[in-house]
Amino acid sequence: MGAGDPGALDALYRQFLDDPHSVPRDMARRLAQLFEAGGAVAPSSAAGNGGMALLAEAWRLRGHLAARLDPLGLTDPAPVPELDPASYGLPPGSEASLRAAYGGSIGWEFGHIHDGEKRAWLKAQAEGAAALPSDAQRLALLGLLARGHALEETLQGRLPGAKMFGLAGGDGFLAVVESVIRESVRQGTEEVLMGGMHRGRFTLLATILEKPLVALVADLLGKPALPSGMEASSDVPYHLGYSGERMIEGKRVWLSASPHPSHLQLVGVVTQGRSRGKQTLRGAAGKRQVLPLLLHTDASFAGQGIVAELFQLSRLPPYDLGGTIHVIINNQLGFTTMPEEGRSARYCTDIAKLVEAPVLHVNGDDVEALFRAATVAAQWRARFGCDILVDIVCYRRLGHNEIDEPRFTQPQMYRAIDARPPLAALYREELAGRGMDVAPADAEAETLRQAIKDSFDAAKGYEVNDPGWFRGVWQGFRSGSQADMAAFTETGLPLDELRAIGKALTTVPAEYALDRKVARFLDQRRESIETGAGIDWATGEAMGFASLLAEGFPLRFGGQDSMRGAFTQRHLFVHDSENPRRHCVLDPLAEQGGVVCEAFNTPLIEHAVLAYEYGHTLADPRRMIVWEAQFGDFLNVAQPVFDQFVVCGEDRWLRSSGLVLLLPHGLDGGGPDHSTGHPDRLLGLCARANMQVANVSTPANFFHLLRRQMKRDFRKPLVVLTPKALLRTKACVSTLEEFGPGTGFQSLIPDAGVKKPDRLILCTGKIYYELAAERAARGLEGKVALVRLEQLYPLPEAELKALFAAHPKAELVWCQEEPANMGYFTHLDRPLEKLAGRTLRYAGRPAVPTPAVGVKYWHEAERKAVLESALG
């Protein structure tokens, strides 16, 4: 900062005044100090303004710390020295306009945003003329708040002690959600997908989504939300969702609130995946037309790790939604846990800084500030296509639920809450004081009270006749039974068509210079298809994907390092060795089918990714959606999603899904981790035709399994325990004829070469090849039959029964490489024995707490012991 060039210094200072972030902070301070001291180099037009500029910048960065956010007044803002004009040699009161902009009912937190255009826009919103509601909008908001209060008060009076997780104390949430929706509709939104918590769920459904009151009351009374006799578990009322249309701003808008489990933050990512699916179906305008609106509470938003994963995904192309609006009901209390006990961060929203999302902290009892924040949020999303958060700082008038007593643990807080009138009353008084006619809002509340009373009478005879299943994009689909899932489906293709697919899969742009090993890989793949012999697992998989694309089924396939393959087996993208470009071998087939192939690597995330992909399947049953775990045991990290959505979504909420999960599996001597996809856990969750579990032993059968998934008129999740060692096992290959006409997935592969076996060994997956090699070494080919059970749920009962009947005197053995407590036997022994009418002997590793040993010598000894037990 040399004094020899005052012109350069003048330019630097003008740059600082225009955008303080563009000048290093230490230099900015030195500039201000020099100019305030009256230095000769001070620009004449800026003399005396340096301190004011620094003060203004301090308020933009730290002003949210001075905002009056707590409606209870229990947590006054602490003094912030940077916001004091005296720190810059300025007189008291110099900050008045800044305090009005940043120190009121909205805490504008955007100092963490690096993009100058975005900061300038938010600065203009904070410091410019406030976007306040018109008188008509004020009365509409009052009417909404009055109806919400009337609904909860009336329901609590009629159902004392019922769990409703009321909104009282966070009533301003209704004003935010309604205002976000209305402004978003003005910006082009046609569909709003909401996912979130059960706090205020009934009030949201009744007032904003306009769910019929009779249906709502019937839910609360415990009447089934399903037609009589329908076999399903359903859910508690405050977990149920609802979808319907409303006329908003003169437009017909589809509003949907997703059903959810108690694990609160999961449904947010599921809703995002569903939003992506709906956006994709709408084409280029999808991101503008479909709004993901996620609803949170402070404790779960700050505490659940999936929230960080959600933000980590948000800006990546396969997950980008054009921005999500997050609304947080900040009760300043998590059940009985205070914020200082529940998080290390200052704000419950601090994790959003990960993606530089702005946060608007708002006093939950200032209705017009809530309206303003909601309007800014909707405009931000429409303008920048990025996430934004509205943090409603409020309180919880009742306990965590209506039968909880919060005064045991927060007596001081609840003394203040008990002394504070409801928000509807406060806003009514405010508007009446301005001379506005509030009688219409009073009438709305009274009308709703009477409607609720009438609904209690009508609910006595209320029954659901139509579950509302399989509509819209799901038209033409149905819920398949176990018999449907076990039935044979022909999925083979003409050989010339298979060869054409093989040629497309192995042809890359002529100008590409390929790595020598990759070129050899493609040559070998092409040769196996052309000769019709030695087709390996990865080739069978690629042909399955490619054939579906060519037939017009879009594909979305993602996983950790899945494009090359964690075991260097796949090479869906080939890279030019001399130029930064790559070619997806599936793209020509997608072009042939007129569809899109989304193939991508994912971050090292399982929890949120699985939730997102599951949500995507709910929106588009005609798209094959596949998620691959890097290793099968990585599903452990996403177990809540699997347990609470994938496994039971249809049984719980009538939400069908065709999601495919690939879990690399096999005890190959690699140690305890990454050996198992835990088939015991998978089978333990199977019931009532909820999903399919397979461990396939041939490339052709895997090809047919993938194709079958899309060729039937129902959708069920499919979990495949995919191989590792078999990817390069020479015996694990198929011929082209096994992909040809008349073929399809075989749930059971009998041993046709053994006519009168003394022993039937049933097995699945990789162990078959080890058994076959050992049987040959012992010369037992004519005495021992090896039967491969390729589909583990649902079992191919008719085929198994026929097999057992054909060999009534053969000893039955189940052989598995997995430990006894981590494999299939404990789930399959009773069903198999029932089908056979005789006992089934176990041959496998003993029960252990660790999935596999970590010493190769021990592994080999165990492997030999398993084979000896089966064949000895």
N, C-alpha and C positions, 0 to 999 in steps of 0.2 A: 504494500500500500504506500508507494513512494510519493512524497510531496512534490516531486519534480514534474508530475504530470497531472495537474488539477483537472484537466478535461476528462481523463480516464476515471479519476476519482468521482467526478460529478456523474458520469455515466453509470458507474457502479452503484452509487447511492440511489440514483433514479430507479435502477433495476431492483434494488432492495425495497424501495417504497412500493413498487408495483407488485413484487412477489418476494416477500422476505425469505421464503424457502429456497430461492434461487441463489442466495448468497450464503456462504458458510457462516454459521451462527456466531463464531468468535469474531469474524470480521464485521458482521453486522453490529455487534455490540461496540466494537472499536470505532466504527463509523459514527454511531449515535453519540458516543461519549465525546468524540472529537468535535462534532458539529454543535453539540450542546454547550461545549466549552467556548464556542465562538471562534474556532480555528480559522485561519485565513483561507484555508482551502475549501471551507464549507460552501456548497452551492447556494447562491443567494435566494433561489426560490424555495429551498428546503431548509433554510436555517431555522432552528428551533423546532423542527418537525421530527427529528430523529427519535426523541424520547416517546413522542406520541405514537410513532410507527411501531416501536418496540412494545409499547403498552397494548396497542391494538392486536399485535401478533400474539402477545401473551394471552389475551382474552380469547382469541380464536383457538389457541392450543389448550388452554387450561380453564376457560370460562365455565365448562360443564361442572367443574368442581365447586363453583359458587352458585349453581342453579338451585332453586327452591323446589325440590322434588318430592319430599316426603309429605303427603297430605296430613299425616298425624302430627307433624312438627316435632317428632322425637329425635330426629337426626339433623340438626342444623349444620349447614356447610362450615367446615373448618376454615380459618383464615388462610389465604394463599398469597404469600409475599409478592409473587410475580404479578398479581393483579392490582397491587397497590400503586397508585400514581407516584407516590413518594419515592418508589424504587427507581424512578426515571427522572427525578427532579421536577415533577409536575405537581401542580396544586391539587388539593382535594376537589372531587367533583369532575375532574377531567375524564373520568371513565364512565360518566353517566349514560351516555348513549350506548357504550359497549355493554354496560351492566344490563341495560334494558334488553339488548339483543341476546346476550348469552347467560345472564344471571337470573332469568325468570323461571317459567314453568317448563321450559325445554332446555335440557343440557345437550348442546350440539357437540358431539365428539367426532371430529374428523381430522385432528392434527396428525394422525398416523398415516394418512393417505398421501402418497407421493405424487400422484398425477395432478398437475397444476390445474387442468381444466375442471376436474372434478372438485378440487378444493375451492376454486373460484365460484363454481356453481352453488356449492353449499354455503359459502360465505355470503353470496347474494341472497340466498333463501333466508339465512339467519338475520342479516342486517337490513334487508330490504323490507318493503311493505309486506306485512303478514298476510298469509292466505287464510283469512277468517271466513267463517260461514255466513251466508246471507241470513236474513231473518227467517225465511222459509226453511232453510237448512237447520237453523237453531231449533225451531219448533219441531222439525222432524226428528232431530237427535233427542230432544226432550221426550217426545212420544216414544221413541225406542227405549230410552232408559226407564220411562214409567212402565212400559209393558214388561220389560225385563224384571223390574222390581216386583210388579204385581204377580207375575208368573211364579217367581220363587217364593214369595210370601204366601200365596194361595196354596201352592203345592205342599209347602212345609206345614201349613195349617191342616191340610187334609191328610197328610201322611207323616205325622210326627215320628221322628227317629229313622225315617227312610234315608238311605245313603243316596244323596244326589250331587255331592261335591259342588255346592252352590257357588255362584259367582259373587255374592254379596261382598262388597269392599273392593272388588275389581270390576265394578259395573262399567267403567270407562272402556273396558275391552270391547264392548258392543259398539261403542262409538268409533273406535279405531277400525274394527273389522268392516263395519258398514261403509265407512268413509274410504278405506282402501279399495273396497270393491267398486264403489261408485266412481271414484277417480280413475281406476284401472279400466273400467268400461269406457269412460271418455277417451282413454288412450288406446282403445282397440281390443280390449279383452272380451272374449266371448264365453270363456269357461274358467271357473275358479275351482281349484282342487285344494281342499284344506286337510291338513293332517296335524293332529296334536293331542292335547291332554284332555282328561275328563272334567277338569275344572270348568264349570259353566256350560257343560255339554248340552244339557236340556234347554237352557236358555238360548244358546246359539242356534240349536235346531229349530226351536219354536219361533224365534223372532226374526232371524236372518235367513235361514234356509226354509222357513215356513212349512215345517213338517206338520201334518194334520194333528191337532191337539188330541183327538180321540186315540190315534195310534200312539202318541207320546204317553198319554195317561195309561193306556193298556200296558205299555212296556213297564211303567212304574208299578203297576198293580201286579206284575209278575205273569202276565199272560204271554204265551209264546208269540214271537215275531215271525213264526213259520206256519205254513198250513198244517192242519191236523194230520198226524200220521207220518209226517216227513221225518226221515231218519237223519238227524243232525243234532249237535250239542248246543248251538246258538251261544249267547253270551249274556253277561249282566247288562242291564239297560244303559248304563253310563259308558259302555264300551261300543255301543252300536253306532253305525254311521247312517247317513241319509243322503240321497241325491234328488234334486228336482230343479225345476225351472222357475225363474222369477223375471218379471219385467222390471228392468233397471235402466234409468235414463232413456226410456223409450225403446229399449232393446231387450230381446229375449236372451237371458243369460243362464247357463247351466252351472249350478252350484253343487258341490259334493264335499261332504265331510267323511273322511275315511274311518272305518271301524278300527279299533286299536286294542292292543293288550295293555296291561298295567305297566309294562316296561316302556315308559313313556316316549323316549326319544326314537325308538325304532320306527314308529309309523311315519315320522317326518321324512326319513330317507325313502321308505316305501312309497310315500306320496310323491316324492321327487321322481322316482323311477316311473311311476304311473304317469306323471306329467310329461316326462320325456317321450313315453310311448304315444300319448295323445298328440303332443307337438309334432312328432315324426309323421303321424298319420295325416296331419293337416298340411304338411309340406313346408315351403319356405316361410309362410306367415305364422307357423305354429308357435314360435316363441312369443310373438306379440299377442296371439289370440288365447293362449292357455297360461294362466297364472298359477304357479305353486305358492300357496300361502300357508306357512307353517306356524303353528300355535304352540307356545312353550310355557313352562313355568320356570321361575328363576333357579330353584334348587336342581332340577334335573338338567337344565341347560348348562349350568356351570359344572355339574358333577359327572355327567355321562360322557365317556370317551368317544362315543360314536358322533358326538357333535363336532369334535375336531376333525374326524374323518369326513364328515359331511362337507365341511368347508374346504378340506384339502382336495376333495373331488370337484368342487363347484366350478372351477375355472378350466378344468381339463375338457377338451373337445367331446369325448364320448359321454360326458355327464353335464355339459353346459346346458342351462335351461333359460338363458337370457335373463338370469337374475331370479332370486327367491326373496319374497318379503317375509321376514320373521317378526312375529308379534309375541312379546313375552309378558305374561302376567307375573309381575314381580311383587309377590306377597310380602317380601322382606322376611320370609319365614318358610322353612321347608319342613312340613309336618310339625315337629317340635324343635327343629334345629335352626339356630340363628345363623345369619350370613357369616359371621366371624368363625363359626364352627364348621361351616359347610364349604368354604372355598378359601384359597389363598389370594385370589385376585381381588382388586378393588371392586370391580363390577362383575355381575353374573355374566355379562356380555363380552368380557375381554377376549375370549377365544376367537371372536369374529375379527379381531385385528390380524389374524393369520392371513386373511385375504383382503385386508384394508377395506372392509365393509364399514360404512358410516353407521353410527349408533345415535339414535335420537332418544334420550332419556326424558320421560315426560311425567309430570305430576298427574297421577291417576284421577285426581278430583278436579282437574281443570279441563272441562269438556272442549273448550275451543282450542286449547293447546293440543289436545289429543286429535282433534279434527285437522289442525295444521300439520302435525307430524305425519299423520296418515296420508294426507294429500301430498306432502313432500316425498314420502316413501314411494307412492305409486308413480309420481312423476320421475323420480330418480331411476326406478327400474325401467320405465319406458324409454328414458333418454340414454342411459348408460348400459343397460342390460346386465347389471351387477346386483349382488345381494345388498340388502339394507335391513337394519333392525330397528324396531320400535319397542323400547323398554318401558312398559307402563309401571311406574313405581306406585304401588297401591297398598292394600292390606287385605286381610282375610277376616271378615266379620265373624264367621263361625269357625269351628275347628277344622281340622283336615277333612273330616266329613261331619255330617250333622249330629253324630252321636259322640264325637270327640270333644273333650273339654280342654281348650287351650289355656285357660286361666291357671291351670296347675303349673305351667312352665313359663308363661309370658304374662304375668299379672299386670305389670306396668303398661305394656303395649295394649292390653285389652281394656284397661281403664280408659285409655284414650279412644279406643275404638267404640266402646259403649257410649261415650259422650258425643260421638260424631254422627250427625244425621246421614241417611243414605244419599248417594249422589243425585238421584232423581229429585229428591226434596231440595237439595242445595241448588241445583241448576234451575229448578222451577222457581225458587225464590229469586235467583239472580235475574231470570228473564222477566218475571213479574215486576221486579224493581225497575226494569227498563221500560215498563209500560206495555209489555207484550201480553197478548191474550193467551194464557196457558190452559184455558178450559178444554180445548180439544185434546190435549195430552191427558188430562184427567179423565176425559171420556174414553180415550183409548184404553187406559188402564182398567177402568171399570168394565168396559166391554170384554176385555180379556178375562177378567176375573169371572164374569158370568159364563163365558165360553168354557172355561176350565171346569166350572161346576157342572155344566151341561155334559161335558166330556166324561166326567166320572159316571154319570148315569148311562151314557151311551156305551161306555167301555165294558159294561157288564155283559153285553151280548156281542162284543167285538171279536171277530175272528179273521185271521189273515187267510185269504183264498188264493192269492197269487204271490209267490215269493219274489217276483220281479227278477227272475234269473234268466240268463241267456238272452239279453236284449242288446240292441245297438250292434256294435261290432261282434258281439257274441251270438248273434242270431244264427240259428242252424246248428249250434253245438248243444251238447247234453252232458249230463253227469254219468260217466261210465261206471259199470259195476265191476266186481272182481272177475266175473265171467267174461265181460267185454275186454278186460285188460289181459286176460290169459288167451284170448282167441287169436288164431293165426291171421295175419294180414300179409297179403302178397305185396312185396315191395321191390322185386327184382326188375331189371331193365334189359332191353335188347343188347346183345354183345357189341354191336357196332356203335350204339349210343355210349356204352361204357368206354369203348376205345376212343371215341371222340372227346369224351370228358378227360380221359387220361392224357390225350394230346394237348388239350387246352391247359391242363394243370402243369404241364412240363415244358411249355413254350414261354420264353421270356423275350422282351424286346431285343431285336438284333443288335442294337447299339450298346447293350449292357455287357460290361466286362465282369463276369462272375468269378467269385472265389473258386479255386480248383476243386475243393471238396464239395462245395454246393453244386457245381456243375455235374460232378460225378453222382451226387445224390439224385439229381433230376434225371440223369441218364438211366440210372438203375430203376427209378420209379417208372419211367416210360417203357423200359424194356419189360418189366414185370407185367404191365398191363397189355402190351402188344403181344407178348408170348402167351399171356394168360396163366402164368405160373409164378409162384413165389411172391404174391402180393402181400406186403407186410401191413402191420397195424396202422401206421400213420397214413399209408396210402389208402387203406380202406376207409379211414375216417375222412380224409380229404375228398374221396369220391362221394361219400355220403353227403357232406356239406355241398359239394359242387353240384350234385344231381338235384338237390332240393332248390338251390339257387336257379338252376337252369329251368326248373319247372315253375318258377314264380314265387317261391317262398323266400322272403328276406331272411338274412342271417345276421345275428348280433352275437359275436363270440369274443369274450375277453377273459383274461387271467394274467397271473404274474409270469411274465416271460413266455406267454403262451404262443406268441407268433413264431418264434424260432422253435419253441418247445423247451421245457426245463431240462429235457434229456436229449436235446439236439436232434429231435426226431421229426419235426414238423415242417419248418421252413415255409410258412404261409407267405412271408415276405422274403423276397430275394433282393439283395443290395448290389448296386453297381460299385465295383471296387475302385473305380476311378472318379466317380462323380457322386455328390450327396443326393442320391435318389434311390427309390425302392419301388418294387412292383409286387402287388398282391396277386398270387397265382389264382385266387378265386374270382377276381374281378371280371375276367372274360365270361365266366359262367353267369355272373350276376347280370351283366349286360345282355346276355342271351335271354335271360328270364325277365328282363325289364325291371329288376329290383335292385336294392342296395345291399351290399355286403359291408357290415361294420365289423372289422377284425382289429383288435387293439390289445396292447399290453396295459395292465392296470398297475396302480401303485401297490405297495406292499400293505394292502388293506383287505381284510376279509369281511369284517362286520358290516360296514356301510355298503361295500360293493355288493354283497349278497342281497342286502335289503333293497338296494336300488334295482338290481336285475330282476328280483322277484316282483317288485312294483311294476316294472316295465311289462312283464308278462300279463299282468292284469288288464292292461290297456290294449293288447294286440295279440290275439290268439293265433293269428296266421303268420307270425314271425317266429322263427326258431331262435330262442335266446339261451345261450350256453355260458355258464361260468365254470372255469377250471381253477381249482385250488392248486397251488404249486406242489403241495403234498397233501394226501388225504386228511392227515390229522389237523391241517389248518382249518378245517370246518369247526374244530373246537372253539376257535376264536369267534366264530359267527353263530355259535350254538343257539343264542337267544332268538335270532332271526329264523333259524331252521325250526326250532321248537314251537315258536309262537306265531309263525306265518306259513312257512313252506309246508309243514306237516299238517297243519290243522285249519288253514285258511278256508278251505271248502266246507269243512265240517262245522266251523265256528261262525263264518259270515257268508257262506255261499259264494266264495270267491275262488273260481277255478284258475289254475296256473299250469302252464306247460313247461316250466323252467327245467333245464337240464343241468345237472351238476356232475362234473367229472372230478373224481377223487383218486389220484394216483395211489396205488396200494400194492403191498407185497413185502414179505419178509425176505429181504435179499442180503442180509448180513451187514446192513448199514447202521445198526444200532437202534436204540429205543425210539428216537424221533424219526418221523417221516417214513415209518414202516407200514402204518395202518390207517385206513379210513374209518376204523371202528365200525365194522358191520354189525356188531352187537347193538350199538346205539341206534343204528339205522333201523334194524329189524324190530327193536323194541318199541319203535314209534309207528310201526305199520299196523293199521287197522281200518276197517270199513272202507276199503278201496281208496285210501287217501294218497298213495304214491306208489311208484315202481322202484325196485332195487334190483340191480343186475351186476353180475360179475362175469364178463363175457370172455370166451377163450379163443375166438378166431376173428380175424379182420373182417371177413364177410358177415359174420353175425353182428358185429358192431355196426357195420354199414347198414344192415337191415334195421337194427334197433333205432338208429338215428332217423331213418326214413319213416319207420312206423310211427314215431313220435308225432309227425306232422300229417300223416295220412289218415288218421282216424277222426271221427266227429266228436271227440271229447279230448280234454286236456288234463293230464295228471303230471305232477312233478316226477322227473326221472333222475335217479341217482345211479351213476355208473362207477364201480370200483375199477378204475382203469389200470393197466399194467405198467410196470417199469422195466423189469428184466425181460419180459416178453417182447418188448419193442425191438429187440435184436436177437431173439431166440429163433434159430433157423426153422424149427418145427412149427412155430406160430405164424403160418402163412396160409393163404387161401388161393384157390384158382379162380379165374375169371368166371367160369361157369357157375360158381357158388354165388355170384352176384346177379346171375342171369334170370331169364323169364321163369316164372313159377316158383321162385324162391322167396323166402321171407325169414323173419327172425324166428329162431328156434329157442323156445323157453327151456327145452330139455334136449340134450344130444345123447341118445343111447349109444351103446357100443355094438354096432351091427356086426362086427367081426367075431364076436363070441356068441355061439348059439346056445350052449348049455353050461353057463358058468356055475361054479361052485360058490362063488362069492361075487356080490354086487357091491362095488365101492362107489358111493356117491361123493362127488366133490364139486368144487366150483373154482373157476379161474386158473391161476398159474400152477397150482399144485398138480393139476391134471398132467402136465408135461413131465414133471418129476416122477409121478407115479408111472406114467407110460414108459419112461426110460428104465426105471427100476424093475418094472414087470418084465420088460424084454430081457434085462440082464439076468433075471431069475428063471426065464423060460416059462412064464405063467400065462402067456397070451391066450391059451385055450381054456384056462380055468377061472381067470379073474376078469370080469367086465368092469370097465371104467365109465361111469355115467356122469355126464356133466350137467349140473343144474345151473343154467345160464341166467334164469330169472328167479330171484329168491323171494320176491313178493310182487304180486300174488303168485303163489305156487301153481304150476301147471298140473292141477290135481288129477284131471282125467288121464293125462299121459303117464303120470307117476303110478296111478292105480293100475293101469293096463300093464305097465312094466313089471310091477311087483307080482301081478297075477300070472304073468307069463313065466316067471321063475319062482315058483312057490317054495322051493326047497333051498334056494341060494341064501347064504349068510348075507346079512345086510350090514354094511359098514359106512359110517360117515367119516371122511378124512378131510382135515383142514390143517393149514400151516399155522393159523392163528392160535393163541392160547385159548384154553377151554372157555374162559370167562369173557373173551374178547372176539369171539368168532360167531359162527352161525348155529352151532349144534344146540345150544341151550334154547334157541328159539324154534328150531326146526325139528327137533327130535320127536316131540309129541305129535305134531301134524303128520310127519312122515310115518311114524309107527301106526298111527290111526289108519292111514291110507294102505299101509302094507299088511296090517293085521298081525305083525310080529315085531320083535325088538330090533333096535338099531344100535350097533356097537360103535363106540367113539374111538377114533385113532387121531391123535393130535398132541400138541403141547399141553402140559398141565396148566391149571389156572395160576396166574402170576399177577403182581401189581404193575409190572413194567411191560409194555407191549412186546419188546424184543431185547435180547441180550446185546451187550456192547462189545463182546469179544468174538472174533470170527471163528476161533477154534470151538467155542461153545455153540455158536450158531450151527456150524457144520455137524457137530455131534447131535444137536437137537433135530436137525433135518433128517439125519439118518435114522434116528429113533422113531420119528413120525412114519417114515416109509416102512420101517421094520414092523411097526404096530399094524399098519394097514395090510402089508403083503406077507408078513412072516407067519 
